[in-house]
Amino acid sequence: MFYWRIIRPFKHLLAVLLLAWPATTVVTAAELPATKLFVDFEEATGIKMTPVQAESKLVRIDGNRVLQITTKAADSWPGVQIEPRAGKWDLAGFEAVKMDVVNPQDVAVRVLLSVKNPGSDGRKNCNTESVSVPANGRATLVLPFGSWHGETNHPIDQSNIVSVMIMLDRPGRLHEFTVDNIRATSLEEDMTEVVESAFFKQLVPVYGRGVNLGNALEAPKEGEWGVRLEEQYFDLIQQAGFDSVRIPTRWSSHAAHSAPYHIDEEFVDRVKWAVDNAIRRRLSAVLNTHHYDEIFSQPDQHRQRFLALWEQIAEQFKDYPPALSFELLNEPHDKLTADKWNNLLAEAITVIRQTNPTRKIVVGPVGWNAASELNTLQLPEDDRNLVVTFHYYSPFQFTHQGAGWAGRQSQQWLGTKWTGTAAEKAAVRRDLDTAIRWAVEHRRPVYLGEFGAYSRADMESRSRWTQFVADEAIRRKIGFAYWEFCAGFGVYDPDKKQWHEPLKKALLPGQQ
């Protein structure tokens, strides 16, 4: 099985060279810790299982004995706790816990795994991670030691693991899924299959190195959030060496609330002005629907309005050159579930294709466009002019320290640095590997539509993190758009009329 492969040093070295992955040492297979299957459902005598708001049993599927978990609709965090009869597991020397999940049902599910020390309260003394498993699909949940939902400052005593907890995230209906192969292992991944694939070899970083024109057209009214687009901004972006701009646009604040949901013509002209300025400077432009907040809380009620908006946008821009792309919706989340979003995006693509048959359309997954949610995305297989996007703001306590909209706890994060330790870099590489693996498997180009660190972080850490994410994305042939040009995350200071040079150099190495 793939999961039990020990990395072959020569194949892995080839992958590193092909992708130019940075490495400080060459680790041989003999030096890597062996995978340790510490929860073995084939020999279950060494474990004790306690269902929590769920039913569980061991079943045989395709000759393997696995744990089947059934949950009810009303339960919020149903699952099964598993403990060692010997009192503890010693997982010292390993880097992560991995678990295989199979979802045989017709809707996606989000499965969580928590690894606990004595005294765990759900956050302290435990590590936790989740994975979204598509309908009728499977996934591998990867839980790095020292992390809690992506946060990397959660230490745990790996030599004293007293239980693991498998949970379902607020199912809302009866669910049944299976888990198997709960193992401690290395985080090292063999990328040979990815870089040697025909798709990867012909792939180019779609949209290259770009920047978001944030806080302008996606504000309720342009200027309310301190940014009004100026023609000189497009000159600055082009002259600096960027390849593209992403234009976040709040169409929903400039359209009627009753059919036919007419978009204000003055606003359309303003958006066209922005797109025209980009294209005249040979900048690719990604035009999206941003901050359509109502559709996240009431997706069924806003379905027709969303489709009507895209019918009008598509008609208005149908004669624009291929340098313009459409992005369906920024960061779908909340009640716009994966199943609802998959249905809606298919309808929206059909609407756009009536007037724009070959234009690139950018689509991202639920979960705020998280890379971990890519496997929930279902796209029209015969439409190959689709680009898949994801966003990246990890570790969140670093990138959003002091950001008021991130909650009061963001003030407690002030002073968080990103120093580029081996663990910090490994976390970034792992997340980007998730995206490019998905891209190769599904033969879709992927686009890092947003990433950035807020201005309350120190500039040295911001520029170090930004350069590492940008460079690692390009190494994986993933184009990007930094968030954003001239506001709280900005690479440019509009008051001083000058670039934040450390950020500019981080995004555009080698440019003057």
LOTOR-223932 format. One record per residue (C-alpha): chain; x, y, z. Coordinates in Angstrom, 1 decimal. Each point is the difference from the previous one (the first is absolute). Layout:
N
   c        u        v        w
   A        X        Y        Z
...
% end
This chain:
512
   c        u        v        w
   A      0.0      0.0      0.0
   A      1.1      3.6     -0.7
   A     -0.2      0.9      3.7
   A      2.6     -2.5      1.0
   A      2.7      1.0     -2.5
   A      3.3      0.9      1.5
   A      1.4      2.9     -1.9
   A      2.6     -1.2     -2.5
   A      2.9      2.4      0.4
   A      0.9      0.2     -3.6
   A     -3.5      0.5     -1.3
   A     -0.6      2.6      2.7
   A      3.2      1.8     -0.9
   A     -1.2      0.1     -3.7
   A     -3.2      1.6      1.1
   A      1.8      2.6      2.1
   A      2.2      0.9     -2.9
   A     -2.8      0.3     -2.5
   A     -2.1      2.2      2.2
   A      3.0      1.9      1.5
   A     -1.3     -0.8      3.5
   A      2.5      1.5      2.5
   A      1.7     -2.5      2.2
   A      2.7      0.3      2.6
   A      0.8     -3.7      0.4
   A     -0.6     -3.1     -2.0
   A     -1.9     -2.5      2.2
   A      0.3     -3.7     -0.9
   A     -2.7     -2.6      0.4
   A      1.9     -1.6      2.8
   A      0.0      3.3      2.0
   A     -3.8      0.5     -0.3
   A     -2.0     -1.4      2.9
   A     -2.0     -3.0     -1.1
   A     -3.8      0.5     -0.2
   A     -1.7     -1.2      3.2
   A     -3.5     -1.4     -0.3
   A     -1.0      0.8      3.6
   A     -3.8     -0.5     -0.5
   A     -0.4     -3.3     -1.8
   A     -3.5     -1.1     -0.7
   A      1.1     -3.4     -1.1
   A      1.4     -0.7      3.5
   A     -2.4      2.1      2.1
   A      0.7     -1.8      3.3
   A      2.5      2.7      1.0
   A     -2.5      2.9     -0.3
   A     -3.2      1.1      1.8
   A     -2.6      1.9     -2.0
   A     -2.7      2.2      1.5
   A     -2.7      1.5     -2.3
   A     -1.0      3.6      0.8
   A     -3.5      0.9     -1.5
   A      0.7     -2.6     -2.7
   A     -0.1     -3.7     -0.7
   A      3.1     -1.9     -1.1
   A      1.0     -3.5     -1.0
   A      2.8     -1.8     -1.7
   A     -0.9     -1.3     -3.5
   A      1.8     -1.6     -2.9
   A      0.1      1.9     -3.3
   A      2.0     -1.3     -2.9
   A      1.8     -2.4      2.3
   A      1.1      2.7      2.5
   A     -1.4      0.4      3.5
   A     -0.9      3.6      0.5
   A     -1.9      2.1      2.5
   A     -3.5      1.1     -1.1
   A     -1.5      3.0      1.7
   A     -3.7      1.0     -0.3
   A     -1.2      3.3      1.3
   A     -3.4      1.6      0.5
   A     -1.3      3.3     -1.4
   A     -0.4      1.9      3.2
   A      3.5     -0.6      1.5
   A      2.6      2.7     -0.3
   A      3.3     -1.8      0.4
   A     -0.7     -3.7      0.0
   A      2.7     -2.5     -0.2
   A      2.1     -2.7      1.6
   A      2.8      0.2      2.6
   A      2.7     -2.6     -0.2
   A      2.4     -0.7      2.9
   A      2.9     -2.5      0.3
   A     -0.6     -2.7      2.6
   A      3.7      0.3      0.9
   A     -0.7      3.5      1.3
   A      1.9      2.1     -2.7
   A      1.6      0.0     -3.4
   A      3.5      1.2     -0.3
   A      0.2      1.8     -3.4
   A      3.3      1.8      0.7
   A      2.1      0.5     -3.1
   A     -2.9      0.3     -2.5
   A     -1.2      3.1     -1.7
   A     -3.7     -0.6     -0.6
   A     -3.0     -2.3      0.4
   A     -1.8     -1.0     -3.1
   A     -3.4     -1.7     -0.4
   A     -1.9     -1.3     -3.1
   A     -3.6      1.0     -0.3
   A     -2.7     -1.4     -2.4
   A     -3.3      1.8     -0.5
   A     -2.5     -2.3     -1.9
   A     -2.9      2.6      0.2
   A     -1.3      2.5     -2.5
   A      1.1      3.1      1.9
   A      3.4      1.2      1.2
   A      1.0     -0.3      3.6
   A      2.7      1.7      2.2
   A      1.8     -2.4      2.2
   A      2.2      1.0      3.0
   A      2.8     -1.8      1.8
   A      1.2      1.0      3.4
   A      3.1     -1.5      1.7
   A      0.0      0.6      3.7
   A      2.3      0.2      3.1
   A     -1.4     -0.3      3.5
   A     -2.1      3.0      1.0
   A     -1.0      0.8     -3.6
   A     -2.9      2.5     -0.2
   A     -0.5      0.1     -3.7
   A      2.7      2.6     -0.6
   A      2.8     -0.3      2.6
   A      1.9     -3.2      0.3
   A     -1.2     -1.3     -3.4
   A      0.6      0.4     -3.7
   A     -2.9      0.1     -2.4
   A     -0.5      0.1     -3.8
   A     -2.9     -0.6     -2.4
   A     -0.5     -1.1     -3.6
   A     -3.0      0.3     -2.4
   A     -0.9     -3.2     -1.7
   A     -2.0      0.3     -3.2
   A     -3.2     -1.9     -0.7
   A      0.8     -3.6     -0.9
   A      3.6      0.8      0.5
   A      3.0     -0.5      2.3
   A      2.7      2.1      1.6
   A      3.1     -0.2      2.2
   A     -0.2      2.2      3.1
   A      3.5      1.3      0.9
   A      0.5      1.3      3.6
   A      3.5      1.5      0.5
   A      1.2     -0.2      3.6
   A     -0.1      3.4      1.6
   A     -2.9      1.4     -1.9
   A     -3.7      0.8      0.7
   A     -2.0      0.7     -3.1
   A      3.0      1.4     -1.7
   A      1.4      1.9      3.0
   A      3.5     -1.1      0.6
   A      0.6      1.0      3.6
   A     -1.8     -2.9      1.7
   A      2.7     -2.2      1.6
   A     -0.8     -3.5      1.0
   A      1.9     -2.8      1.8
   A      0.2     -2.5     -2.8
   A      1.3     -2.7      2.4
   A     -3.3      0.2      2.1
   A     -2.9     -0.2     -2.4
   A     -3.0     -1.3      2.0
   A     -2.8      0.0     -2.6
   A     -1.1      1.1     -3.5
   A     -3.4      1.4     -0.8
   A     -1.7     -0.4     -3.4
   A     -2.8      2.5     -0.5
   A     -2.4      1.2     -2.6
   A     -0.5      3.8     -0.3
   A     -3.7      0.8      0.6
   A     -1.4     -2.4     -2.5
   A     -3.6      1.3     -0.1
   A     -1.2     -3.4     -1.2
   A      0.7     -3.7      0.5
   A      3.5     -0.9     -1.3
   A      2.0     -3.2     -0.3
   A      3.7     -0.1     -0.8
   A      3.0     -2.2      0.7
   A      3.5      0.6      1.2
   A      3.1     -2.2     -0.1
   A      3.8      0.0      0.3
   A      0.5      2.5      2.9
   A      3.8      0.3     -0.1
   A      2.9      2.1      1.1
   A      2.3      0.9     -2.8
   A      2.3      2.6     -1.6
   A     -1.4      3.0     -1.8
   A      2.5     -0.6     -2.8
   A     -1.9     -0.5     -3.3
   A      1.2     -1.6     -3.2
   A     -0.8      2.6     -2.7
   A      1.5     -2.0     -2.9
   A     -3.4     -1.1     -1.3
   A     -1.1      3.7     -0.1
   A      3.1      1.5     -1.7
   A      0.3     -2.8     -2.5
   A     -3.6      0.2     -1.2
   A     -0.6      1.2     -3.5
   A     -2.5      2.6      1.4
   A      2.6      1.6      2.4
   A      2.7      0.1     -2.7
   A     -2.2      2.1     -2.3
   A     -1.5      2.1      2.8
   A      0.8      3.7      0.3
   A     -0.8      2.3      3.0
   A     -3.4      1.3     -1.2
   A     -0.1      3.9      0.4
   A      3.7      0.0      1.1
   A      0.8      2.3      2.9
   A     -2.9      2.3      0.8
   A     -1.6      2.3      2.6
   A     -3.5      0.6      1.2
   A     -1.5      3.5     -0.4
   A     -1.7     -0.5      3.4
   A     -2.2      2.3      2.1
   A     -1.2      2.0     -3.0
   A     -2.8     -1.4     -2.2
   A     -0.9     -2.7      2.6
   A     -0.8      2.6      2.6
   A     -3.7      0.8      0.4
   A      0.8      3.2     -1.9
   A      3.4      0.7     -1.5
   A      2.1      2.1      2.3
   A     -1.9     -1.0      3.2
   A      2.9     -2.3      1.0
   A      2.7      2.6     -0.8
   A      0.9     -1.0     -3.5
   A     -1.2      1.5     -3.3
   A      1.7     -1.4     -3.1
   A      2.2      2.4     -1.9
   A      1.4     -0.4     -3.5
   A      3.6      0.4      1.2
   A     -0.4     -3.1      2.1
   A     -0.2     -2.1     -3.1
   A      3.2      1.6     -1.3
   A      1.7     -0.7      3.3
   A     -1.0     -3.6      0.0
   A      1.0     -0.6     -3.6
   A      3.3      1.9      0.3
   A      0.9     -2.0      3.2
   A     -0.2     -3.2     -2.0
   A     -3.3     -1.6      1.0
   A     -1.8     -2.1     -2.6
   A     -3.6      0.3      1.2
   A     -2.5      1.6      2.2
   A     -3.0     -1.5      1.8
   A     -2.9      2.5      0.3
   A     -2.3     -0.8      2.9
   A     -3.4      1.4     -0.8
   A     -3.2      0.2      2.2
   A     -2.6     -0.2     -2.7
   A     -2.7     -0.9      2.5
   A      0.1      3.5      1.5
   A     -0.7      1.6     -3.4
   A     -2.9     -2.2     -1.2
   A     -3.7      0.0      0.5
   A     -1.4     -2.5      2.5
   A     -3.0     -1.0     -2.2
   A      0.0     -1.6     -3.5
   A      1.6      0.6     -2.4
   A      2.6      1.2      2.6
   A      1.3      2.8     -2.2
   A      3.6      1.1      0.7
   A      0.6      3.8      0.2
   A      1.4      1.1     -3.3
   A      2.3      2.6      1.6
   A      1.6     -2.7      2.1
   A      0.4     -2.3     -3.1
   A      1.8      2.9     -1.7
   A      2.3      0.4      3.0
   A      0.9     -3.7      0.0
   A      0.6      0.2     -3.8
   A      2.4      2.9      0.6
   A      2.0     -2.1      2.4
   A      0.1     -3.0     -2.4
   A      0.9      2.2     -2.9
   A      2.9      1.6      1.9
   A      1.4     -3.5      0.8
   A     -0.3     -1.4     -3.5
   A      1.5      3.1     -1.6
   A      3.1     -0.6      2.0
   A      0.1     -3.7     -0.9
   A     -1.0     -1.1      3.4
   A     -2.3     -3.0      0.2
   A     -3.1      0.8      2.0
   A     -2.1     -2.3      2.2
   A     -3.4      1.6      0.7
   A     -2.0     -1.7      2.8
   A     -3.1      0.2      2.1
   A      1.2      1.1      3.5
   A     -1.8      0.4      3.3
   A     -3.4     -1.3     -1.2
   A     -0.7     -0.6      3.7
   A     -3.7     -0.8     -0.4
   A      0.6     -3.1     -2.1
   A      2.1     -1.5      2.8
   A     -2.8      0.2      2.5
   A     -2.9     -0.5     -2.4
   A      1.3     -1.9     -3.0
   A     -3.4     -1.3     -1.3
   A     -1.6      3.4      0.2
   A      2.8      1.7     -1.9
   A      0.6     -2.7     -2.7
   A     -2.0      1.8     -2.7
   A      1.5      3.4      0.8
   A      3.6     -1.4     -0.1
   A     -0.7     -1.6     -3.4
   A     -1.6      3.2     -1.3
   A      3.0      2.0      1.1
   A      2.4     -2.3     -1.9
   A     -2.3      0.1     -3.1
   A      0.3      3.8     -0.1
   A      3.8      0.0      0.8
   A      0.6     -2.5     -2.7
   A     -2.0      2.0     -2.5
   A      1.8      3.2      0.8
   A      3.5     -1.5     -0.4
   A     -0.6     -2.5     -2.7
   A      2.1      1.9     -2.6
   A      3.0      0.4      2.3
   A      3.2     -1.8     -0.9
   A      1.1     -3.2      1.6
   A      2.2      2.0      2.4
   A     -3.2      0.4      2.1
   A     -1.1     -2.9      2.2
   A     -3.2     -0.4      2.1
   A      0.1     -1.3      3.6
   A     -3.4     -1.3      1.1
   A      0.0      0.8      3.7
   A      2.5      0.9      2.7
   A      0.4     -2.4      2.9
   A     -3.3     -1.9      0.1
   A     -0.8     -1.1      3.6
   A     -2.7     -0.3      2.7
   A     -3.3     -1.4     -1.3
   A      1.3      0.0     -3.5
   A      1.1     -3.6      0.5
   A      2.2     -2.0     -2.4
   A     -3.1     -1.7     -1.5
   A     -1.9      3.2     -0.5
   A      3.1      1.7     -1.4
   A      0.7     -2.8     -2.5
   A     -3.5      0.3     -1.3
   A      0.1      3.8     -0.2
   A      3.4      0.3     -1.6
   A     -1.1     -2.4     -2.7
   A     -3.0      2.2     -0.7
   A      2.1      3.1      0.0
   A      2.5     -1.5     -2.5
   A     -2.8     -0.9     -2.3
   A     -1.4      3.6      0.1
   A      3.4      1.5     -0.7
   A      0.7     -2.5     -2.9
   A     -3.0      1.3     -1.9
   A      1.9      3.2     -0.7
   A      3.6     -0.8      0.9
   A      0.6     -3.6     -1.4
   A      3.7     -0.1      0.5
   A      0.9      2.6      2.7
   A      1.9     -1.2      3.0
   A     -2.2     -0.4      3.0
   A      1.5     -0.2      3.5
   A     -1.7     -2.2      2.6
   A      1.0     -0.6      3.6
   A     -1.3     -2.5      2.7
   A     -2.0      0.6      3.1
   A      1.6      0.6      3.3
   A      1.1      3.5     -1.0
   A      1.9     -1.4     -3.0
   A      2.2     -2.2      2.2
   A      2.4     -2.4     -1.7
   A     -1.2     -2.7      2.3
   A     -3.5      0.2     -1.5
   A      1.2     -0.4     -3.6
   A     -1.1     -3.7      0.0
   A     -3.6      1.1      0.6
   A     -0.1      1.9     -3.3
   A     -1.9     -1.5     -2.9
   A      0.5      1.7     -3.4
   A     -1.5     -0.7     -3.5
   A      2.5     -2.5     -1.3
   A     -0.4      1.1     -3.7
   A      0.8      3.7      0.8
   A      3.8      0.3     -0.1
   A      0.1      3.8      0.1
   A     -0.4      0.0      3.8
   A      2.7      1.1      2.5
   A     -0.3     -1.1      3.7
   A      0.9      2.4      2.7
   A      0.8     -0.2      3.7
   A      1.1      2.5      2.6
   A      2.7     -0.2      2.6
   A      0.4      1.8      3.3
   A      1.7     -2.5      2.2
   A      1.1      0.2      2.8
   A     -3.1      2.2      0.6
   A      1.3      1.3      3.3
   A      2.9      1.5     -1.8
   A     -1.7      1.3     -3.2
   A     -3.0      1.5      1.8
   A      1.6      1.3      3.3
   A     -1.7      3.2      1.0
   A     -2.7     -0.2     -2.7
   A     -3.2      1.2      1.5
   A     -2.3     -2.1     -2.2
   A      1.8     -3.1      1.2
   A     -1.5      0.4      3.5
   A      1.3      1.3      3.4
   A      2.4     -2.9      0.2
   A      2.0      1.5     -2.9
   A      1.4      2.6      2.5
   A      1.5     -2.8      2.0
   A      1.9     -1.2     -3.1
   A      1.9      3.3     -0.3
   A      3.8     -0.6     -0.1
   A     -0.3     -3.4     -1.7
   A      2.9     -0.4     -2.3
   A      0.7     -2.3     -3.0
   A      3.7     -0.8      0.1
   A      0.2     -2.7     -2.6
   A      0.8     -2.9      2.2
   A      0.1     -3.5     -1.6
   A     -3.5     -0.7      1.5
   A     -1.5      3.2     -1.3
   A      1.3     -0.5     -3.5
   A     -1.1     -3.7      0.1
   A     -3.5      1.1      0.8
   A     -0.1      2.4     -3.0
   A      1.4     -2.6     -2.4
   A     -2.5     -2.6      1.3
   A     -2.9      2.2     -0.7
   A      1.2      1.0     -3.5
   A      0.7     -3.6     -0.7
   A     -3.7     -0.8      0.7
   A     -1.0      2.5     -2.7
   A      2.4     -1.1     -2.7
   A     -0.8     -3.7      0.7
   A     -3.6      0.7     -0.5
   A      0.7      2.0     -3.2
   A      2.0     -2.8     -1.5
   A     -2.6     -2.7      1.0
   A     -2.8      2.1     -1.6
   A      2.0      1.6     -2.8
   A     -1.0      3.5      1.0
   A      2.3      3.0      0.4
   A     -0.1      1.5      3.5
   A      0.3      3.6      1.0
   A      0.8      1.5      3.4
   A     -2.5      2.8     -0.1
   A      0.8      1.5      3.4
   A      2.8     -0.2      2.5
   A      1.5      2.7      2.2
   A      1.0      1.1      3.5
   A     -1.7      3.0      1.7
   A      2.0      3.1      0.8
   A      0.0     -0.5      3.7
   A      2.5     -2.7     -0.4
   A      3.7      1.1     -0.1
   A      1.2      0.7     -3.5
   A      2.9     -2.4      0.2
   A     -2.3     -2.9      0.7
   A     -2.5      1.1     -2.6
   A      2.5      0.2     -2.8
   A      1.6     -3.3      1.0
   A     -3.3     -1.8      0.0
   A     -1.2      1.7     -3.1
   A      3.1     -0.9     -2.0
   A     -0.1     -3.6      1.2
   A     -3.6     -0.5     -1.0
   A      0.4      1.8     -3.3
   A      3.1     -1.9     -1.0
   A     -1.3     -3.4      1.1
   A     -3.2      0.6     -2.0
   A      1.9      0.9     -3.1
   A      2.2     -3.1      0.4
   A     -3.2     -2.0     -0.1
   A     -1.1      1.9     -3.1
   A     -2.8      1.7      2.0
   A     -0.6      3.6     -1.0
   A     -1.1      2.5      2.7
   A     -1.5      3.3      1.0
   A      1.3      1.6      3.2
   A     -2.7      1.5      2.3
   A      0.2      2.9     -0.6
   A      1.3      3.2     -1.7
   A     -0.4      3.0      2.3
   A     -2.0     -0.6      3.2
   A      0.6     -1.9      3.2
   A      2.0     -2.8     -1.6
   A      1.3      2.3     -2.7
   A      3.2     -0.3     -2.0
   A     -0.3      3.8     -0.9
   A     -0.4      3.0      2.3
   A     -2.4      2.5     -1.7
   A      0.6      2.7      2.5
   A      3.8      0.0     -0.4
   A     -0.4     -1.0     -3.7
   A      2.6     -2.7      0.3
   A      0.3     -3.8      0.1
   A      0.6     -1.9      3.1
   A      3.3     -1.2     -1.5
   A      0.4     -3.2      2.1
   A     -3.4     -1.3     -1.1
   A      0.5      1.1     -3.6
   A      3.3     -1.9     -0.1
   A     -1.5     -3.0      1.6
   A     -2.7     -0.2     -2.7
   A      2.2      1.0     -2.9
   A      3.5     -1.3      0.5
   A      2.6      1.3     -2.4
   A     -2.1      3.1     -0.9
   A      1.3      3.5      0.5
% end
